[in-house]
Amino acid sequence: MPKPVCITADSTCDLSPELVERFGIKIIPLTIVLGEDTFLDDGHFTPLDMYRRYRQDGTLPKTSAPSVQEFIDFFAPMVAEGCEVVHLDISSLLSNSANAARLAAEEFSGAVYTVDSRMLSTGMGLLAIEGAECRDRGMDAASIAAHLRGLTDKVETSFVLDTLAFMAKGGRCSNFAALGANLLKLKPALEMKNGTLGVYKKYRGTIEQVYRQYIRERLAGKHIRPGHIFISNSGEVAPEVLDELDGLIRECTPVKEIHHTMAGCTVATHCGPKTLGVLFIDE
């Protein structure tokens, strides 16, 4: 008889507390380092808090992955209870979290299966929900892990940015490039490919116009798995705009559930306010 399965993920999956509870997913938080202060990435310190701090003193946070020992301490109670664990992490090309989890898993004699999601934010969240639904259908841990690894290239993770200022501040692009883009009112769109995030298009216009164009283009011609689509934003997007975009997605594709989430500080520190993405699995 298969052992019970626990689905776990690091906090960069950006799932809301309601979704974490609904799907029975356990989360290990990264650490947010902001000047002399440190916070767990558990939702208590939000992008909105981060923007207030940035506007006060120009400070942006850095994030720190859990250590190998922290992962061991996280997995140990689940294994001690007789469970096997399928664990998801942010892309190994963006953080050391996946490598630390893999090293920790070696301490548990095959009871912990780690999956490099090759994604970030709710792109990884989609995989965590998929893993939970597989668990609830009775799949064993090894089969779930193999299934999720085979699904990573089908997850579409992308965002459109309102400003390049935060990327420039974090050293991801030059100040000159950010200034030029902002003067031209260009809105870069980023997507995850081969485990890393890069610009694939630049839009022009107000951010609300760009949201609509971006969503239509991302959904056009896709065979989208209808169970779950995420609209994830980094804060400061007006509720009425989110409602409009929800309706637009329902016009473009049949979908059972659209989940609205706020991305965590890992995404927001590089992308800044009013960043927004539509994330889904393309079959």
PEWO-V5511 format. One record per residue. BURIAL is # if it has 9 or more other C-alpha atoms within 8 Angstrom, else .. Layout:
((BURIAL) (BURIAL))
This chain:
((.) (.) (.) (.) (#) (#) (#) (#) (#) (#) (#) (#) (#) (#) (#) (.) (.) (.) (.) (#) (.) (.) (#) (#) (#) (#) (.) (#) (#) (#) (#) (#) (#) (#) (.) (.) (.) (#) (.) (#) (#) (.) (.) (.) (#) (#) (#) (.) (.) (#) (#) (.) (#) (#) (.) (.) (.) (.) (.) (#) (#) (#) (#) (.) (#) (#) (.) (#) (.) (.) (#) (#) (.) (#) (#) (.) (.) (#) (#) (.) (.) (.) (#) (#) (#) (#) (#) (#) (#) (#) (#) (#) (.) (.) (#) (#) (#) (#) (.) (#) (#) (#) (#) (#) (#) (#) (.) (#) (.) (.) (#) (#) (#) (#) (#) (#) (#) (#) (#) (#) (#) (#) (#) (#) (#) (#) (#) (#) (#) (#) (#) (#) (#) (#) (#) (.) (.) (.) (#) (#) (#) (.) (.) (#) (#) (.) (.) (#) (#) (.) (#) (#) (.) (.) (#) (#) (#) (#) (#) (#) (#) (#) (#) (#) (#) (#) (#) (#) (.) (#) (.) (.) (#) (.) (#) (.) (.) (#) (#) (.) (#) (#) (.) (.) (#) (#) (#) (#) (#) (#) (#) (#) (.) (.) (#) (#) (.) (.) (#) (.) (.) (#) (#) (#) (#) (.) (#) (.) (.) (#) (#) (#) (.) (#) (#) (#) (.) (.) (#) (.) (.) (.) (.) (#) (#) (#) (.) (#) (#) (#) (#) (#) (#) (#) (#) (.) (#) (.) (.) (.) (#) (#) (.) (.) (#) (#) (.) (#) (#) (#) (.) (#) (.) (.) (#) (.) (.) (#) (.) (.) (#) (#) (#) (#) (#) (#) (#) (#) (#) (#) (#) (#) (#) (#) (#) (#) (#) (#) (#) (#) (#) (#) (.))
